[in-house]
Amino acid sequence: MAAGLRLGPVLRYVDWAGGDRATVWVEADRPCTAEVRCADGAGGAAPTFRIAGHHYALVTVTGLTPGTTTPYEVLLDDRTVWPPAEARYPASTITTPGPGAGEVRVTFGSCRWSAPPGDGKDPVGADALDKLAARLAADPGAVRPDVLLLLGDQVYADETSEATRRWLAARRDLDEPPGAQVADYEEYTHLYYESWLDPGVRWLLSTVPSCMIFDDHDVVDDWNTSAAWVADMRRTTWWRERILSGLMSYWVHQHLGNLSPDELDTDPLYAAVRAAPDGTEVLRRFAAEADEEPARVRWSYRRDFGRTRLLMVDTRAARVLDEHERSMQDEAEERWMREEALADRASCDHLLIGTSLPWLLPPLMHDAEAWNAALCRGERGARWARVSEAVRRKADLEHWSAFPESFDRLARLLAEAGGGPDAPATVCVLSGDVHHAYLAEPVWPGATGETPQARVVQLTCSPVHNRIPRSLRWGFRFGWSRAGRRLGHALRRHARAAPPAVDWHRTGGPWFGNQLMTLTVRGRAAELRLEQARGDAGLSTVREWTLARD
């Protein structure tokens, strides 16, 4: 029987150095050779590798012409499987930057709950990715993003749709833990099918390159909140299979495509998985090591788009959770981020830090997390510590502000990266997670040398497709108010917590709804646009800003 295309194609990496290479990810329904053929003669092929009964390939396409847009097709064992015979969307294409390309368009967001509507009405409103796909498909001349940054919660392992719950119930007893949450690798693959087989999103991912990073719901809500949380999870009967399957499925579906062809060529795990008749146990051992010794694994990565540098930062797996040494990142991870942020700054006009969790939150929320972290550390005694741990989990108090020393170190790094004669024009922290959008800008102390020359700004955009209770909308608004600031200061004093290294103010928002932000840079100029999905109206522009002028 001929091999069929089960999932994909997903266009991942497009080379900005030479403009002649790209990678395309696919899943087939049986072992085969996957091939990508472009209309201009470029192409590439790769045999599938096997993980838990599934067959994947990441095809490196070579010979592309810089500065062009070329349609492509996917073949499995020389049989064309993409585009589909009855294509509803235009041809999938690969667009390469031309020599000296000075404009880069980065569209970003997070938190896409992909549940299909049960009665024809979407329970959480219009999907912003679907609306973006519809706009680009309807207008061949529409300006497309050069890259799509998906900043966490690409799938929801702990909040499954009604359709998925029915599928799970046919496999196992949902009265047994973990109930209607996913339990193993096969169930994770079902989440990706539900998400990436959406026709509009499937076409969009086939024609716009993407960079991805996980957040908690890709594994479970509050993943790695604290050492006590991890200890509690490890005592359950289901957690080990859940975490190993979560990391394995993330490596296959998301992480591999984040890497360049050169990085893939030197990656020992990728080589071992491809060399094995069945790579399941090889990948499972890696996932176990990543869970038990996270400092030995790096999920963070760097991508350069001309003179725009992206550092996509892991804020989940790399945490240090000892209450007296809490850090958002382990020492090696922090060192990597610092080296990459400061390296060859003369070649960088814009520095982007992609972190699923916002660095700058509403001040009340920041102070509440710092207060909670101090109490959990024991600043007010053991009873306060026990209660505060429960509050931390219930209220999701686990952002950068819940790791105060990490928050301050990032503040100092951003000031250093944005200072001096070789400073970039902007340093942008791109985040999601909190189910609304806003802009915030830090204010450094007035001491000489501490205030950066670059414009430093927190850009938060979430969700792509989800919702937020009205009570939390009120809470986020109150968190920016003067009364909220005063309450936050009182909490911080109660915990004897030091003030943060910087102050900050909101310069836009909050906005609630399913939405995407697009950052467009031209030379040293930078512009930002926020768009919301509005039912039949498609994507509507909410606001536009000029962040920097050339």
WOKACOR-V498705 format. One record per residue. N is the residue number from 1. PSI is psi as a letter, one per 20 degrees, with the letter a starting at -180 (none if undefined). Layout:
N|PSI  N|PSI
This chain:
1|p  2|q  3|q  4|q  5|o  6|h  7|q  8|a  9|q  10|o  11|p  12|e  13|p  14|p  15|p  16|i  17|g  18|i  19|j  20|j  21|q  22|r  23|q  24|p  25|p  26|q  27|p  28|r  29|j  30|r  31|p  32|a  33|p  34|p  35|q  36|p  37|p  38|q  39|h  40|j  41|i  42|r  43|a  44|r  45|q  46|q  47|q  48|q  49|q  50|p  51|o  52|l  53|j  54|q  55|o  56|q  57|q  58|o  59|p  60|o  61|p  62|r  63|j  64|q  65|p  66|q  67|k  68|r  69|o  70|p  71|q  72|r  73|q  74|p  75|q  76|o  77|l  78|j  79|p  80|p  81|i  82|p  83|q  84|q  85|h  86|m  87|p  88|i  89|r  90|r  91|q  92|q  93|r  94|p  95|p  96|q  97|q  98|r  99|p  100|k  101|p  102|i  103|p  104|p  105|o  106|o  107|p  108|q  109|a  110|r  111|m  112|n  113|o  114|j  115|p  116|q  117|p  118|h  119|k  120|i  121|p  122|p  123|i  124|j  125|r  126|q  127|p  128|h  129|h  130|g  131|h  132|g  133|g  134|g  135|g  136|h  137|h  138|h  139|n  140|h  141|j  142|q  143|p  144|q  145|q  146|h  147|q  148|o  149|o  150|o  151|l  152|q  153|l  154|h  155|q  156|n  157|i  158|i  159|m  160|q  161|r  162|g  163|g  164|h  165|h  166|g  167|g  168|h  169|h  170|i  171|h  172|r  173|o  174|i  175|i  176|q  177|q  178|k  179|c  180|j  181|r  182|q  183|h  184|a  185|g  186|h  187|h  188|g  189|h  190|h  191|g  192|h  193|g  194|h  195|g  196|i  197|i  198|p  199|g  200|g  201|h  202|g  203|g  204|g  205|h  206|i  207|i  208|p  209|q  210|q  211|q  212|q  213|q  214|r  215|a  216|g  217|i  218|i  219|f  220|q  221|p  222|j  223|p  224|k  225|g  226|r  227|h  228|h  229|g  230|g  231|g  232|g  233|h  234|i  235|i  236|r  237|i  238|i  239|g  240|g  241|h  242|g  243|h  244|g  245|h  246|g  247|h  248|g  249|h  250|g  251|g  252|g  253|h  254|g  255|g  256|g  257|i  258|i  259|q  260|r  261|h  262|g  263|h  264|h  265|h  266|j  267|o  268|h  269|g  270|g  271|g  272|g  273|g  274|h  275|h  276|q  277|h  278|o  279|j  280|g  281|h  282|g  283|h  284|g  285|h  286|g  287|h  288|g  289|g  290|h  291|g  292|h  293|m  294|h  295|i  296|i  297|p  298|o  299|i  300|q  301|r  302|p  303|p  304|p  305|n  306|c  307|j  308|p  309|p  310|p  311|o  312|o  313|p  314|o  315|k  316|f  317|h  318|j  319|q  320|p  321|i  322|p  323|h  324|i  325|k  326|p  327|p  328|h  329|q  330|r  331|g  332|h  333|g  334|g  335|g  336|g  337|g  338|g  339|g  340|h  341|h  342|i  343|p  344|l  345|h  346|i  347|j  348|o  349|h  350|p  351|p  352|p  353|o  354|o  355|p  356|h  357|p  358|q  359|g  360|o  361|r  362|p  363|h  364|g  365|g  366|g  367|h  368|h  369|h  370|g  371|g  372|g  373|g  374|g  375|g  376|h  377|i  378|j  379|h  380|j  381|r  382|h  383|g  384|h  385|g  386|g  387|g  388|h  389|g  390|g  391|g  392|g  393|g  394|h  395|j  396|l  397|n  398|k  399|a  400|h  401|i  402|i  403|m  404|h  405|h  406|g  407|g  408|h  409|h  410|h  411|g  412|h  413|g  414|h  415|g  416|g  417|h  418|j  419|r  420|r  421|h  422|j  423|q  424|r  425|h  426|q  427|o  428|p  429|o  430|p  431|r  432|c  433|g  434|j  435|k  436|r  437|q  438|r  439|q  440|q  441|p  442|q  443|o  444|q  445|q  446|j  447|q  448|p  449|i  450|h  451|p  452|q  453|h  454|q  455|o  456|p  457|p  458|o  459|o  460|p  461|o  462|q  463|r  464|g  465|n  466|a  467|r  468|p  469|q  470|h  471|h  472|h  473|g  474|g  475|g  476|g  477|g  478|h  479|h  480|i  481|r  482|g  483|h  484|g  485|g  486|g  487|g  488|g  489|h  490|g  491|g  492|h  493|h  494|h  495|j  496|k  497|p  498|q  499|q  500|r  501|i  502|q  503|r  504|r  505|q  506|p  507|j  508|p  509|a  510|q  511|p  512|p  513|r  514|p  515|r  516|q  517|q  518|p  519|p  520|p  521|p  522|o  523|c  524|j  525|q  526|p  527|q  528|q  529|p  530|p  531|q  532|q  533|p  534|m  535|c  536|i  537|i  538|b  539|p  540|p  541|p  542|g  543|q  544|q  545|q  546|o  547|h  548|q  549|q  550|none
